[in-house]
Amino acid sequence: MAVIPFLTADLSYRGFVSLPLITGDLNCETCTITRGGLVGLVLGGLYPIILAIPVNGGLAARYESAPLPEKGNILTYWTRVSKPVFRKMLFPILLQTMFAGYLGSKQYKLFIKALQLPEPGLEIQ
């Protein structure tokens, strides 16, 4: 469970940002920053928390360390229990989002700079 968020975030970043940049489907810096930031937000910040909720619930049920909800209000129970976690994770999630957007910006600028270089073997006069 600890490796899955890292792998999905990396593969998604490559699929949504890096590959479209290389193939020419993404040619706008703002779009690159937005896509990078969204991948960082959803798959780098929210996805690990969403994965942790059922694992923690299963552990609480197995070891009876927390009172479990009644059958009718499971969704409201998990929402109420998860609110403090989301509040504490707000800064790391925002940091992850900004860092992924920054990486998207840097990758776009590097790609544009690479496209403007002359081909190897040609002399510049």
Buried (B, 14 or more C-beta within 10 A) or exposed (E): EEEEBEEBBBEBBEEBBBEBBEEEEBEEEEBBBBBBBBBBBBBBBBBBBEBBBEEBBEEBEEEEEEEEBEEEEEEEBBEEBBEEEEEEBEEEBEEBBBBBBBBBBEBBEEBEEEEEEEEEEEEEE
